[in-house]
Amino acid sequence: MKLPLQHGFTLVELMISIVLGLMVTAAATQLFITGQRSMALQQGAASLQNSGSFGLEYILRDVRLANLGAATPVIDPAVLHGGLVLSHSNLSSVPVADFTINGSESTNSLMTVGEVGLSNLKDQKSDQLVIQYKNTVGNQYDCEGHTIAANAYVVQRYFIRKDSNTNNDPNEPLALACKATSYTGDANTALTDLGGNGEIIIPRVDHMHILLGVAQDTLDESVLPSKAGQDGVLDRFGYININDYLDLASKPQIVSIKLGLLVRSSDTVGNHGLTKADKQYKIYDIDQPLIDDAKNNLYVREVVTQTIALRNGFGLKEEGK
């Protein structure tokens, strides 16, 4: 009896099919890995967008209220209820010896001052911004979500602090936070609740830097001899860092601020070669790399800046005051 023919694949055919299968699997794996990296990068860019645009805009809305309700339309360390809190005179009419912030006479650390906060930039410290405005209407909230009484003066402190929530962070997990308080009256002797951690506004900020826009009503006598001194026009403008401004013997009025932040993604985007660990970051007059860390290149970063003209800041300051 004749046996039936057996049909099947030859060894060569099996080897070819296996090779083709491995090639398809390798291509699919590569596409998956590329997609994962692309998705991580897009998520990092999205977190930068949220922080750099939406987070900064939240701060700017309050900063634009600064100087509302001030005694005069000028901003400097001597104006009562001035929009930038630079000295105790911006907060109260009582002598400095009778005034305290959070129960301590050392008040400078809770005012607008430069180079006092944490930073992930090499050899740098972050600046601190303290603004003030009068709540002229009811049903308003400060940056911590507290209800503000009508006609109360609101003081808000923006600063960089360490975040207790960590996630494989390079260097320190820093965040931009806001602490708020309020008071009524011109002769208050103490300001409480301005210290502490506050509420996080932007989750990951490596550095904050501020420049003050200043102006003077002065003219050069050698240029216009007939109009030397004050002529009723602000004609000299410039930008200066906070500490240099505070060191001036005669302080010009402040009309604007430049706010710069180095923001980074909250989550890692992987080692894709698009970020460099030793990259220099320029924020106005600062140009520095990050503090060395093996994970610096696993996150994307962006410098965001904004120039803000301050409310009621373009009044004329009398010469000599």
CORNOR-V940024 format. One record per backbone hydrogen bond with DSSP energy under -1.0 kcal/mol. CO is the residue of the C=O (numbers start at 0). NH is the residue of the N-H. Records with the same first field share a line. If there is no record, write none. Layout:
# CORNOR-V940024
CO = NH + NH
This chain:
# CORNOR-V940024
9 = 13
10 = 14
11 = 15
12 = 16
13 = 17
14 = 18
15 = 19
16 = 20
17 = 21
18 = 22
19 = 23
20 = 24
21 = 25
22 = 26
23 = 27
24 = 28
25 = 29
26 = 30
27 = 31
28 = 32
29 = 33
30 = 34
31 = 35
32 = 36
33 = 37
34 = 38
35 = 39
36 = 40
37 = 41
38 = 42
39 = 43
40 = 44
41 = 45
42 = 46
43 = 47
44 = 48
45 = 49
46 = 50
47 = 51
48 = 52 + 53
49 = 54
50 = 55
52 = 56
53 = 57
54 = 58
55 = 59
56 = 60
58 = 62
59 = 63
61 = 64
62 = 65
64 = 67
66 = 69
67 = 133
71 = 73
72 = 314
74 = 253
75 = 78
78 = 81
79 = 70
82 = 131
83 = 85
84 = 111
86 = 89
87 = 90 + 91
89 = 80
94 = 97
95 = 98
99 = 190
100 = 103
103 = 100
104 = 106
106 = 109
107 = 110
112 = 127
116 = 125
119 = 290
120 = 123
125 = 115 + 116
127 = 112
128 = 157
129 = 84
130 = 155
131 = 66
132 = 153
133 = 135
134 = 150
139 = 147
141 = 144
145 = 141
148 = 151
151 = 134
152 = 182
153 = 132
154 = 180
155 = 130
156 = 178
157 = 128
158 = 176
160 = 174
171 = 173
172 = 162
173 = 204
174 = 160
175 = 200 + 201
176 = 158
177 = 198
178 = 156
180 = 154
182 = 152
185 = 92
188 = 99
190 = 101
198 = 177
201 = 175
203 = 263
205 = 119
206 = 261
207 = 126
208 = 259
210 = 257
211 = 239
212 = 254 + 255
213 = 237
214 = 252
215 = 217 + 234 + 235
219 = 222 + 223
223 = 226
235 = 215
237 = 213
239 = 211
240 = 244
241 = 245
242 = 246
244 = 247
252 = 214
254 = 309
255 = 212
256 = 307
257 = 210
258 = 305
259 = 208
260 = 303
261 = 205
262 = 301
269 = 271
275 = 278
280 = 287
282 = 285
285 = 282
287 = 280
288 = 121
292 = 295
294 = 297
295 = 298
297 = 268
299 = 264
301 = 262
303 = 260
305 = 258
307 = 256
309 = 312
317 = 320
